[in-house]
Amino acid sequence: MKFLHTADIHLGKKLGEIPLLGDQRYILDRIAETASEKGCDAVLIAGDIYQNSAPSADAMEAFGDFLSRLAGDGIRVIAISGNHDSDQRVSYMSQLVRSSGIYMSEKFTGTLQKAVIEKDGEKVCFWLLPFIRPADVRRFFPDADISSYNDAVRTVIENSPVDEADVNIILAHQFITGAAVSDSEEISVGGIDNVDPTLFDAFDYAALGHLHRPQSAGRETVRYAGSPLKYSISEAGDVKSCVIIDVEGKNDIRLEKVPLEPLRDVREVKGVLSEIMDMPYSDDYVRVELHDEDVPPDARVSVVSVFPNMIRFAVVNSRTSVETDVDISGEPGSRSVLDLFRDFYMAQNNDVAPDDRRLEIMREIIEEAGGEEDETD
């Protein structure tokens, strides 16, 4: 049997202030196509289906359309809730949709939830572990010593009836010790949420979610699929993918990473203004780093004509010494001209604010131009 592993879809997420639902619908279509082309029996989704616990109607519709397409192609779905999800919303009508081959994790009750897929005399057991915290587990095991995430996961697995003679696959949404993180994840300070990868030794494959970079953790078959899209500029150099799990039998699993091509990429663009203005028009999501010593006042507006989905604008020159990001998420129209001048000056002068003389000159310019400036220092 074959299965496709993905995770961390985060339906409803924004990149900066730009909604990504169109990009997410596009990549879900690519995942469904891949599952069909590879002859997969099921798609495994290891948590964080939604960006927040109260997803919008549009986000829920996008996920519903994805499930309907897979079910229409005869492909089953096994999914768990992540730390961004509401377990109640993810499990809503789970008993009803199970008749269509869609297994959604239900509210956590202290042990692993089980789903079984059988085909041509073969059987694979799936064990569902939605995102849990130590407090979630202590409720069911009040006498156990559960002071960490590692204790919590160990306790749940030890109290679940996993037969190691079967082919077992676990879906989990936790942070595994030693894995690499990116800027778009929420990881606890100090590593208190670390889970030892050896806790999954009883499973032939661990389909993990929570971290957005595709990677193994401890062994090749304990693996994060990674998010299907880049959700931060720190992921600009990553290649997003899904994992095809080919189960030939017990202790005989082969993995294939299949790249996912997005509708729009996330990348960095660097250079002087003239070079950037000569670049081809692109609606990719970009962070622009300008290296001019004298940055024209309308530089950002000019760059947007080439890269309309610019998510960050940075200046790096001898005066800034280090890169200085200029926040472009706010609405310029809601701020005074003097505020915009102050931000621009600081961006080009190593975060040093303009002195009173420069501010007074700018006030005079604003007045001569017919503007109004009511701010007093």
C-alpha positions in Angstrom: 0.0 0.0 0.0 1.0 3.6 -0.6 0.3 6.7 1.5 1.0 10.4 1.1 2.2 12.3 4.2 1.7 16.0 4.5 1.1 18.4 7.4 0.9 22.1 8.6 -1.4 23.3 5.9 -2.5 26.3 8.1 -5.5 27.2 6.0 -6.4 30.8 6.5 -2.8 31.9 7.2 -1.4 35.3 5.9 2.1 36.1 4.8 2.6 39.6 6.2 -0.8 41.1 5.4 -1.4 39.0 2.3 -4.0 36.2 2.5 -2.8 32.9 1.2 -6.0 31.0 0.7 -5.7 31.0 -3.1 -2.2 29.7 -2.9 -3.3 27.1 -0.4 -6.2 25.9 -2.6 -3.7 25.6 -5.4 -1.2 23.5 -3.4 -4.0 21.2 -2.1 -4.9 20.5 -5.7 -1.3 19.6 -6.4 -1.3 17.2 -3.4 -4.5 15.6 -4.5 -3.0 15.1 -8.0 0.2 13.6 -6.6 -1.8 11.2 -4.4 -3.8 10.1 -7.4 -0.8 9.8 -9.8 1.2 7.8 -7.3 -1.7 5.4 -6.6 -1.9 6.3 -2.9 -4.5 4.5 -0.8 -4.6 7.4 1.7 -3.4 10.9 2.5 -2.0 11.4 6.0 -2.3 14.9 7.5 -0.3 15.4 10.6 -2.0 18.4 12.2 -2.4 22.2 11.9 -5.0 21.9 9.2 -6.1 25.4 10.0 -4.2 28.6 11.1 -6.4 29.1 14.2 -8.9 27.3 16.3 -11.8 29.3 14.8 -11.2 29.0 11.1 -13.1 31.1 8.6 -15.9 29.7 6.5 -13.6 30.1 3.4 -10.8 28.0 5.1 -13.3 25.3 6.1 -14.7 25.3 2.6 -11.2 24.9 1.1 -10.5 21.9 3.3 -13.9 20.4 2.5 -13.3 20.7 -1.2 -9.9 18.9 -0.7 -11.5 16.1 1.2 -14.3 15.7 -1.3 -11.8 15.5 -4.2 -9.8 12.8 -2.5 -12.9 10.8 -1.5 -14.2 11.1 -5.1 -10.9 9.5 -6.3 -11.3 6.7 -3.8 -8.4 8.0 -1.6 -8.9 7.8 2.1 -7.8 10.5 4.5 -6.3 10.1 8.0 -5.8 13.4 9.9 -5.1 14.7 13.4 -5.5 18.1 15.0 -2.4 20.3 15.7 -1.7 23.0 18.2 -3.3 25.6 15.9 -6.5 23.5 15.5 -9.6 23.0 17.6 -9.8 19.3 18.2 -13.6 19.7 18.4 -13.8 21.4 15.0 -11.5 18.9 13.4 -13.5 16.0 14.8 -16.9 17.5 14.0 -19.0 14.8 12.2 -16.1 12.4 12.3 -18.3 9.4 12.7 -20.4 10.5 9.7 -17.5 11.2 7.3 -15.8 7.9 8.3 -18.2 6.1 5.9 -16.4 8.0 3.1 -13.0 6.8 4.3 -12.1 10.0 6.1 -10.6 9.4 9.6 -10.4 12.6 11.7 -8.8 12.5 15.2 -11.4 12.8 17.9 -11.2 14.5 21.3 -8.2 13.2 23.2 -9.2 10.5 25.8 -5.8 9.5 27.1 -4.7 6.8 24.6 -3.9 6.6 20.9 -6.8 6.5 18.5 -6.7 3.7 15.9 -7.7 3.4 12.3 -7.0 0.3 10.1 -6.7 0.1 6.3 -6.8 -3.4 4.7 -6.1 -4.2 1.1 -5.4 -7.5 -0.7 -4.8 -9.3 2.5 -2.5 -6.6 3.9 -3.2 -4.5 6.9 -1.7 -1.3 8.2 -2.6 0.1 11.6 -2.6 3.9 12.0 -2.3 5.4 15.5 -3.6 8.9 15.9 -2.0 11.3 18.5 -3.4 14.8 18.2 -1.3 17.6 19.7 -1.1 17.1 23.5 0.4 19.0 26.4 1.4 17.4 29.8 -1.8 18.8 31.4 -3.9 17.0 28.9 -2.4 13.6 29.8 -2.2 14.1 33.6 -6.1 14.2 33.7 -6.2 10.6 32.6 -3.1 9.3 34.6 -3.2 11.3 37.8 -0.7 8.9 39.5 1.9 9.1 36.7 4.9 11.4 36.8 4.2 13.7 33.9 6.2 16.9 34.0 7.3 17.3 30.4 6.0 16.7 26.9 8.3 13.7 26.6 6.6 12.2 29.7 3.2 12.9 28.3 3.8 11.2 24.9 5.6 8.2 26.5 2.7 7.7 28.9 0.1 7.7 26.1 2.1 5.3 24.0 2.8 2.9 26.9 -0.9 2.7 27.7 -2.0 2.1 24.1 -2.5 -1.5 22.8 0.1 -1.3 20.0 0.9 -4.8 18.6 4.5 -4.6 17.3 3.9 -7.5 15.0 1.6 -5.3 12.9 2.7 -2.7 10.4 2.1 0.4 12.6 2.2 4.1 11.5 1.7 6.9 14.0 0.5 10.4 13.2 1.8 12.9 15.8 2.1 16.7 16.1 5.0 17.4 18.5 8.5 18.8 18.5 11.1 16.1 18.2 14.5 16.7 19.8 17.2 17.8 17.4 14.9 18.9 14.6 15.5 22.2 12.7 13.0 25.0 13.1 12.1 28.0 11.0 10.6 31.4 11.8 7.0 30.5 11.0 6.7 27.9 13.9 5.7 28.4 17.5 8.3 26.5 19.7 8.4 26.8 23.4 11.4 28.6 24.9 14.0 26.4 26.5 12.9 23.2 24.7 10.3 22.1 27.3 8.2 20.7 24.5 11.0 18.3 23.2 10.1 14.7 22.6 12.7 11.9 22.2 12.4 10.2 18.8 13.0 6.8 20.4 9.5 7.0 21.8 8.4 6.0 18.3 10.5 2.8 18.1 7.4 0.6 18.1 6.2 2.2 14.9 7.3 1.4 11.4 6.8 5.1 10.4 6.1 8.2 12.3 4.2 10.8 10.2 5.1 14.1 12.0 3.7 17.6 11.9 4.6 20.8 13.7 7.9 21.8 12.0 7.8 23.4 8.6 11.0 22.1 7.1 10.9 18.5 5.7 13.4 16.4 7.6 13.9 13.2 9.5 14.3 13.0 13.2 16.4 10.3 14.8 15.8 7.8 12.0 14.8 8.0 8.4 11.2 6.8 9.1 10.5 9.3 11.8 9.8 12.2 9.5 8.4 15.7 9.2 6.7 16.2 5.9 7.0 20.0 6.4 4.5 22.6 5.4 3.4 22.4 1.7 4.0 26.2 1.4 6.7 28.6 2.6 5.3 30.6 5.5 8.3 32.8 6.4 11.2 34.4 4.6 13.5 32.0 6.5 12.1 29.2 4.4 13.0 31.0 1.1 15.7 28.5 0.2 13.7 25.4 1.2 12.1 23.0 -1.3 8.7 22.0 -0.2 7.5 18.5 -0.7 5.2 15.7 0.4 6.4 12.1 1.3 5.2 9.0 -0.4 5.3 6.0 1.9 5.4 2.7 0.1 4.7 -0.1 2.5 5.8 -3.5 1.1 5.5 -5.2 4.5 6.7 -5.3 8.1 10.2 -3.6 8.2 10.0 -2.9 4.4 9.1 0.7 3.9 10.4 2.9 1.1 10.1 6.7 1.0 10.0 9.1 -1.8 10.0 12.9 -1.5 7.9 14.6 -4.2 8.6 18.4 -4.7 5.6 20.7 -4.6 5.6 23.6 -7.0 3.7 26.6 -5.5 1.5 29.1 -7.3 3.9 31.9 -6.0 7.3 31.4 -4.5 8.8 33.1 -1.4 12.2 34.5 -2.0 14.7 37.3 -1.4 15.8 39.9 -3.9 19.0 41.9 -3.3 20.8 44.7 -5.2 20.8 48.4 -6.0 17.5 50.0 -7.2 18.5 50.1 -10.8 19.2 46.4 -10.9 16.0 45.5 -9.1 13.9 47.7 -11.5 15.4 45.8 -14.4 14.3 42.4 -13.0 11.3 40.6 -14.6 7.9 41.4 -13.2 6.9 38.8 -10.6 4.0 38.2 -8.2 6.1 36.0 -6.0 6.2 37.0 -2.3 9.6 38.7 -1.9 11.7 40.4 0.7 13.6 43.2 -1.1 17.0 44.3 0.2 18.2 47.6 -1.3 22.0 48.3 -1.3 21.9 51.9 -2.5 23.9 54.5 -0.5 21.3 57.2 -1.3 17.8 55.6 -1.4 15.2 57.7 -3.3 12.2 58.6 -1.3 9.9 56.7 -3.7 12.1 53.6 -3.8 9.6 51.4 -2.1 6.8 52.5 -4.5 9.0 51.9 -7.5 9.9 48.4 -6.3 6.2 47.5 -5.8 5.7 48.1 -9.5 8.0 45.1 -10.2 7.1 43.0 -7.1 3.5 43.8 -6.1 3.6 41.1 -3.4 6.6 42.5 -1.6 6.4 41.4 2.1 9.4 43.2 3.5 11.6 46.1 2.4 15.1 46.4 3.8 18.0 48.8 3.3 21.6 47.7 3.7 24.4 50.3 3.2 27.3 52.0 5.0 25.0 54.1 7.0 22.7 51.4 8.2 25.7 49.0 8.8 23.3 46.1 9.2 20.1 45.3 7.3 17.2 47.4 8.5 13.7 46.1 7.7 11.1 48.7 7.0 7.6 47.6 8.1 5.3 47.7 5.2 2.3 46.1 6.8 0.7 49.3 8.1 -1.5 51.6 6.0 0.5 54.7 5.1 -2.7 56.7 4.8 -3.4 56.3 8.5 -0.1 58.0 9.5 1.2 61.6 9.3 3.7 62.7 6.6 6.1 63.6 9.4 5.8 60.1 10.8 6.6 58.5 7.4 9.6 60.9 7.0 10.9 59.9 10.5 10.6 56.2 9.7 12.3 56.6 6.3 15.2 58.6 7.9 15.8 56.1 10.6 15.8 53.2 8.1 18.7 54.9 6.3 20.7 56.1 9.3 21.1 53.0 11.5 17.9 53.6 13.5 19.0 57.2 14.5 16.0 59.6 14.6 16.1 62.9 12.7 17.0 65.9 14.9 14.8 68.9 15.6 16.4 70.9 12.7 15.6 68.3 10.1 12.1 67.8 11.5 11.5 71.6 11.3 12.7 71.7 7.7 10.3 68.8 6.8 7.4 70.7 8.5 8.2 73.7 6.4 8.2 71.6 3.2 4.9 70.0 4.2 3.3 73.4 4.8 4.6 74.8 1.5 3.1 71.7 -0.2 -0.2 72.5 1.3 -0.3 69.7 3.8 -1.1 69.9 7.5 1.0 68.7 10.4 -0.5 69.0 13.8 2.1 66.9 15.7 4.0 68.6 18.5 7.2 67.3 19.9 
